[in-house]
Each structure stands twice: as C-alpha cells, then as structure tokens.
Amino acid sequence: MQKTTLVAVAVATASSLLAQQADHPIDRTPVSIDSGYLANPDAVERVLWTHDVPIAAAWAQLHFNTWNLPAGSFLRIASTQRLHWAQRHDGTSLLDYEGWSCHFLGGAVRVELVAAPHSNANRIAIDTAVGLHVDGVQQPETICGPTDDRVLSTDPRACRINSSCSAWLYSEYAVGTAGHCMSSTTGQILHFNVPLSTGGGSTVPAHPNDQYALQNGTLQRLNAGVGQDWSSSAALRNSNTNLFPGQAQGTWYTVVNPPAFGAGQTIRITGYGTGNGTSGSPTWNQVQKTHTGTRANTATANALSYATDTTGGNSGSPVILESSGQVIGVHTHGGCSSTGGANSGTSAARTDWTAARATTLALHTVGGFSTFGAGCGSPSGVPAMAFTGIPEISRSFTVRVTGLNPSGSQFGSFVLGFSTTMSTLGPLPLGLGGLGLQGCTLFVANDVADSASTSAGQAQRTYTIPNAASFVGTDNFFQYFALDPTAPNTVRAVASNAGRVRVGN
C-alpha cells in the first residue's frame, strides 16, 4: 500500500533523524588453535585435521592468522548445526578475505583441513572466534503512519551486511550502502538470498554460496548526517563459486541523479529492516521487505525525503524511483512517526559520491566463463566442456571435458582460438562433414592446438593467465576434439561444445 501522507515539506529536521543501523552485540575472543604442519602421502586428497571451535552466540565467524595450503589443499568450514552448508577456502581466497571466514550458525564451527594428494607442510592456525548476538534486538521504528505496510520481497540486487545494515549492487561487484554502516571492510560480509528468520525473530546467515567479503582498500565513505552519508566499496568473488555477486545474482541496479521534486513521485525502499511488516510474523525480522511511499520535498542539501516505511537495519537501502526502477540515492535516516514526518537518504547527485562510484567501477574488468554451441558425440555421450577457477590475470583456470569414451585413452586436443567468426578453414561456425566428421561443427578459430588425451572419459588442462594488463578484457575460445572408435562418422572422432574465457583483473 502506498503512503501519501507527505506531499509537501518534510517536517522532521536533520538533527532529529535517526541513523538506521541495527546494532547487535559482538564478542571477539582470542584463541590459539594450530594444526601444525601436516603431510598427505596418499594419491588422493585426505582430511588431515579437524577441529570444532565453540562459539556461544547465534552467529559465528573465524579469523585465520596463519596458513600454508599447497595447490589443491583447502579448508572446509561449517557450523556443526548445519554441516552441509560449508565454505571452501584455499590459500588464494583466504588471502583475498584477509583470513576471515563467512558467517555460520553459532554453537560450534567445524574446520577441516583437506590436503591435496602427495602434499606437504599443510597448516592452518586460528586466532579469533567472533560471536554475533542477533536475538531479539529491538530497533527504533520509523513507520510513516499507524501501520507497517512493508511486504516480503526477493529483489536479487539487494543484500544485508552482516546482520546490521542493507546494501545493494550497482555492477557485478560494486556495492552501495550508508557511510555510517561502513567504518571498515575488515570482516564485513554481504548476505544475498537471505533465509527467513527464526520463529523468535533471530536472523539466519545466508548459504556460504551467497556470502561475499569486501575487498580491502576499496572503501570510500562519508558519514556526516542527512544528505552527507554514503559509501562505495567492492565485493570479492565468493570463495565457493568464484563468482562476483552480480554474476551469481544476474543483475544490479542502475544509478542516476534524481529528477527535480514533483508532486506524486513514488519512492520504493527495499532492505532488511527490523520488524514484521504486514505479516506480523517474527520470521520477517531483518529479511528483505519493500514498501513504496510518496516523495517529500526537503530543504536539506543533497538529501531525499519520502513517506516510505523503514526501521533499524534499513540503513544503506537503495532509494528507488518507482517510475523508472532506477536508484536515485541511499537511505540513511528515519524520521517518520505514526502522525507524520519523513524518512531520509542521500542523493546520488552528490559529486563526491558520484566520483567514488566511478572509481569503484574502474577497479575491475570482470572475467568470466560461458559455453555455446553443441558437440557431436558417440554412444558414450556428447562431450561437454566446463570451466573452474578464476579467469583473471596472474590466476589459473581449468577447462574440463566430460562425456568422452571411458574405454582406454584416446588421442585428443584442445583447439584454442581468438575468433568465433573466421578460421583458417573458413567462416565460423563451420560444418565438418567434408572432413569426415559428419554431424560435427567447428565453433572457434584453430589458432593453437594443445594435445590432451582422454582418461577415464575426461580430458582437462589448467592454464595460468600471465600478469599482464594487455590480457585484460580479451576473449579466448576453446573447443575439444578426440578420437572415439564408436563415433558415427568417417574419422571416428567426437567434438565438444565451445567455451569462452573473458580475462579480467
């Protein structure tokens, strides 16, 4: 339901408005837990060390201060209450996350050190256990009018910071929120696709696949009151999926300057405020809710005002112009009451925030993988190409093909190209029936051949991208061909689908 109680000047002054961060008590306990150096002499990966860290709080987080994880070794971390919701951390992601885990249900957190085959000197050490108490914390409500009209929503672009503020994406990785929510990126975790809270209103961490740390050194912020409160920072790739949040969520907001104030303009606020919305159920507490209300006029410089319901925890929510769906600011302060007033945020037109957003957007060219085309197979199946790893300069990725003939080893080769429109054989895609591969198609330029014989029905190669700026933004294309005595063509060969690797930084 849209609230229309405010169509003129907002009556609440800037000095009377409330910053809307949900404050939860946090315990930080020093610990000294060390696996020591461990070796795995076996030809398969092994769990060499397991330790349960007790944390007497609703939420738990760990900090690792020392690690040595050879290639292929990693940590598996999970709450003992929910072992199937596990985070995978290797040496690279631990460094990116500054040693922090994601958030888990409290009680105890289990850490397993999984060692790569024939690896030596595997080690992990933990120095801090963090407990977050999210049970029944009450926050000031700034509902515009007599009833809380917020409804449950599932906008994939919005997220929760820990269990305290709201935030949102404006690129695959760029994050906007309130300045008073972000004194540091250290240990801060973004939660997307947040589950419902418990029957008692306690928030629940998102699945580790939906949690993202923030990149150290990217935070820019201002925290000086209404109209002067904004933040911009960059999210890291998820340590399980290797995706940036916008890649996983598939979308992000567009930010524009707000239009001049006009009567009847509607503002939507989507975020993770406390309270139960229209449901009356505690399970809605600090999960994503949304509401629209009428924009209000304000004399406060660089501010936006609106009669849209918010509560503690809504700080950092996007201020969305309903008519366009575009973000025109960030929500920061509450001022509504049952009899009037307005809630407020910072305008996207601020020159310092505009410059900060541009700086964040320039940090990365986002690398990624995609597949296209259809392979040609045999009775064993159709070969399928897939990628793992991180396609960024100085990092490695693996291209793997499955669905190959599992009988013995057959000669095969990856074809690497830099075009999908022209090859030395002619324009692409190119049917290969004339070469004896009836039913098969070449999708990528045949610039480089990298032989890789089949083994147990698979073939793979790992490539390290040079640490050179000239590679950033380039596309590299892959396809795999292999002999198969059961293939229904003259050459007795099969081909996979094709894949693209976009190199990022």
N, C-alpha and C positions, 0 to 999 in steps of 0.2 A: 504494500500500500504506500503510495507516495504522500509524504507530508507536505502540506502547503501553508504552514503557519507563518513562514517567513518569506516575504516577497519584497521587503524593503531593507532598511538599515539594520545590521546585526546589533543587538543591544548589549551583548557582553563585551567588555573591554579586554584588550590583550592581557592586562595584568591579572584578570580574574580567571583566565582559562587554565585548564589542567592538561599537562602533558599526559599522554595516554599509553604509557608503558606499563605492562603488567609485571610487578615486582615479585619474584619468588626467591625465598631464601636459598642460598647456595653454600654447601660445605666443601672445602678443599682440604683433603687430608694427605699429608706426605706419606709415601710408602716406599719401601725398598725391596723390590721383587726383581730377581735377576735369574734368568735361565742358565747363565754360564755359557761357555762355548760348547756346541754340540755338533757331532758329525753323523751323517747318514751314509753308511757304507753300501746300502742296498741299491738295486737298479730301479726301484720305484720310490715315489715320494712317501714320506712317513711323518706321522705326528710324533715329534721327539720330546715335546714338553707341553704340559697342560697345567694351568693354574686358575683357580677361582678366586676373584678379588671381591670380598664382601663390601657392599656399599648400602648403608641403611637410609635409603631415600627412594622416592618414586621413580626418579630418573638417575641414570649413571653414565659417567664418561671417564675415560682413562687417558693419561698422558704418558707416552713412551719417551724416555730421555736418551736411550742408547739402543741401537740396533745394528746388526750385521746380518743381512739376508741375501745370500748369493742368488744369482739368477735362478728363477724357478721356485725359490723358497718364499713363504708368505705367512702372515698371521691370519687366523680365523677367530673372530671376536663376536660374542653373542651373550645376551642375558641368559642366565640359567632358567629363567621363566619361559623363554622363547628361543630355543637353540636353533630353530630353523630360520630365524631372522638374523643372519650373520653378515658381518662386514669382513671383506677381504682387504688386507693391507700388505703391500710389498714394500721394498725399500724405497722405491720411487714415490709411491703415494704417501708413505709416512713422511718423507721429506716435504712434499707439497703441503701436507696437512699440519706441518710443524709438530709432528709427533702426536697429534690428537686423534682419538677415535671419534666415531659418531656417537649419538645418544642411544641408550638402551633402557629398557625397564630395569628398575633397581632391584636390590636384594643381593645379587652377586653377578659379576660379569666373568665369563669364562674366556680365557685366552689360550689358544692352541698355536704352537709353532710347528708349521708344516714344512719339512725340509725337502728340497729338491733331491733327486737321485744323485748319489755319489758326491754330495756337497759337504763341505767342512766349515767349521767356525760359525755355525748358525748361532745367533744370540739375540735376546731381547731383554730389555730392562724397563720397569715401570716405576715412575717416581711420584705420581699424583693420582689420587682417586677423587673424583668430583661427584657429589650428590646434589641433585636439584629437587627441592621440595615443592611440588605443584598441587598439593592437596588443599582444596577449599580456600584459596587465597581470594579475598574479596577486593574488588577494584571499584572506584567511583564510576557510576553510570551517567552518561550524558545523552539520555534518550530525549528526543525532541517531541514533547507531548506526553500524554499519560500512558502510552503503551510502547513496548519494544516490538517494532514491526520488522525486524530483521528475519530473513528466511535462509535456510541452508542453501549453500551454493558450491559449485565444483569448478570454478574458473582455474584452469591449469597454469595460468601465468602468475598467480599469487601464491605466497608461501608464508610460513611462520618462522621467525628467527628464534631458535631455542623454544622457550615457552613464554616469551615476553612481548614481542612486537610482531607486526606484519611487515611484509616486503613484497617485491614484485620484480619481474624481469622486463627489461627493455632491449635485450638482444639474447643470443644464445647463452651468454654468461653475465651480462651487465645487470646489476641489482640496484634498485632504488628503495630507500626507506627514509625514516626520520633521522635527523642528526643526533637527537638525544637517545636514540636506540643503539648507537654505534660508537662507543669510545675506543674500540679496538676490534680488529678482526680475530684476535687470538682466541681459539676455542669456540668461536661462533659457528653455529651450524644452521643451515637453511633446511626446513622440512616442507616438502611438497606432498600432495595427496595424503593429507593428514587424516588418520582414523578418527572416528568418534571418540569422545572422552568416556571415562568410566561412568557407571551409574551414580557415583559420588561426585562427578564433575572433574576428576583428575585428568589432565591431558595425557595423551599417549604418543610416544615418539613415532615418527613415520618409519616405514620399512627402510633398512640401510640403503637399498637401491634408490631411495628418494631423498636421501640426505646429502648435503653438499657443504664443504667448508669454503671459507672465503680466502682469497689469495692475499698473502701478506704483502704489504706495501702499496695496496691499491685503494685504500680507504681515503676518501675526501669527504669532509663534512662541515656543517655549520650548525651550532646549537645555541641560538641567541633569542629564542622566543618566536611568537607567531609571525609568520612571513619571513623568518630567518632561521629555518630549521629544515635541513635537507642532508642527504647522504648519497654517495655513489661509491660502489665497490665492485669487484669482480669475483664471481664464483669459480671454484675449481671443478675439474671433472670428478664425477663420482668414482670412488675407489673400486667399486664392484663392476660398474658398467663401462667405465672410461668415457662416459658422455657428459657434456655440459648440460645443465638443467634445461635450457631451451631446446637442446637436441632431443632430450628424453620427453619433454612435455609437448614438443612440436609447435610451440607458439610463444609469442611475447607481445607486450604492449608497444604501441606507437606513442611517443611523447610529443605533444605540440603545445604552443603557447595558448593560454585560454583566450576565448573571444571576449570582447567587451561585455560587461554585465548587461543582461537583458531580462526583463520580467518573463517568468515561465521557464527559464532554463533549469534543467533537471540534472542533479549530481548523484552519481552512484558511488558508494563506498563499499568495497569488498575486502574483508580482512578477518582477523582472528581475535575479535574482542571477547571479553568475558561475558557471562550471561547466557540465557537460554533462548533468546529470540522468541518467535511465535510458538515454538513447540512446548515451552515450559519444561523441557527435559534437560537435566544436567549434562546429558551426553552431548549437547550442543555447545557447552562451555569451551571457548577458545578453539573451536573448529571454524571452518570458513563459513561466514554468513555475509549476506549482502542486503542493501537497502537503498532506495532512491528517495531523494527529497529535493525541495526547491532551493535553487541557489539564492543566497542572500547578498545584498550589497555590503561592502565594508570599506572603511576609510583607512584601514591598516595597510601600509605599503607592502607589496609583494605577497599579500595574503589572499586566500579564498575562503568564503564562508558559505554555509549551507545548513539546511534543516534536515540533515540525514543522520539517522541513529548511529551512535558509536559508543564504545565503552573502553575501559582499560584493556590494552592488548591490540587496539586498532591503530595505535601509532605506527606510521610507516605505510599504511594502506594507500593504494592508488586512489587519487581523486579523478573520477572518470566522468567526462561529459557524455551523458546518456545518448544524446542525439547522434554522436559520431563513434562512440565506443573508445575514444582516444583518451589517454591520460593527460590531464592539464595541471597536475600538481600532486603533492603528497600530503596526506592527512597527518596532523601532528597534535592538535589540542582539542579538548572538549569544552563546550560552553553551554550546551543545551540543558534545559530542565523540563519538568512537566508542564511549565507555564510559558516557555518561550526560550529565547536565546538562540545561539548558533554554534555549531562546531566549525573548526577552522583548520586550514592547512597552508602550505607554502606553494606559491605559483611556480609553474615550470618556466615562466618567463624570466626568472632571476638570471642575470648574466653570469654570476659565479657558478650557479648550479648547472646552467647550460654548458659552460666551459668544462666543468667537471665531468658531465655526462659524455661530452665529446672525447675527453681524454680517456675515459674508461672504454669507450667504443673502439678507440685506436689501439688498445693493448694487444688484441689478438686478431689474427686471421684464423677462423675456426676450421680445423681439419676434420675430415670425416670419411666414412666409407659408404658405398652404395653398390648394389648389384643390378644388372639389367640383362636382357636377352634370355634365351632359353638354350640349354645344352642339348646334345644328342647322346643317347645312351645305348645300353645293351640290356640283356636280361638281368644284369646285376643292378641296374638302376640308371638314373640320369645324373651325371656328375654335377655337384653343387658347390659353388665357391662361397666362402665366407671369410671375414677378417676379424682379427682380435688385435689388441694393442692400442697404441696412441699414435695417430698419424701426424706427428709434429717433428720439426727439425730437432736433431740430436736424440730422438727416441726411436723405438723399434715397433714394428708391427709384423704380424704373421698372417699369411694368406694360406688357407687350408681348403682342400677339395675332398669331398666325401662322395660316396656312391659309386666308387670305382670297383672294378672286378677284384674280389678279395683273394682270388686264387693266384698265389705266387706274386712275383714282382714283374711289372711290365714297364718298358721304357715310356717316359712321359716328359713333357716340357711345358713350363710356363712361357707364354708369349707376352712380352711387355711392350706397350706402345704408348705414344703420346698423342694419338688422334683416334677418333671414332668415326671419321668421315672418309679417310683415304689410307690405303696401304700400298705396298709395292705390287700387290696382286690386282689392285683396282679399288673403286669406291666401296665404302662400307655402309651397312653390313653386306657381306658377300657370301652367297651360297657356294658351298664347296663340292657340290655334286660332280663338277667337271674334273676335280682332282681325286675322285674316288671316295669321297666322304659324303655320300648321299645322305640328305637329311641334316647335315651339319652346317653351321654358319660361323664365319669369322666376323667378330664384332670389333676387334681392336687392331691397330696398326702393328705389323710384325717387325718392330724396330729391334727388339732384343729377344733372344731365346735363352732360357735358363733351365737346363735339364734337371728333372726331378722325377725319378722313377716312383712307381706306386709301391705301397707297402700296406698290407692288410686292408686294402680297399680305400686307402687315403694317400694324399700327397700334400706336402707343405713346404713352405720356405719362409724364413724370417729375414726381414730387411731392416737395416738401420739407416735412417734418413740423415744425411750429413747436416752438420750445424752451420748452414749457410743460408743467408737471407734470400738468395736467389731462388731457392726451392719453395719459399713460402707462396702459397696461392696457386701452385702448379697442380695439374691433374696428371695422374699416371694410371694407365689402364692395364688390366690383366685378364688373360684367359688361359685355360689349361687344356692340353691335348695329350692323350695317352693311347697306346696300343691296347687292344682288347680282342682276343681271338673269337669272342662271341658276338662282337658288334655286327649289325646287319648292313654293312657296306663293304665296298671292294677293298679298301685299305685295312679294314678291321681295326678301326680306331674310334674313340669317343672324344667328345669335347664338352667342356663345362659352359655354364653361363659366364658372363663377363662381370668385372668389377672395376669400380673407380676408387682411387685413393686421392683425396684432396689434401694437400700438405698444409698444415697450419703451423702456428708458433705459440 
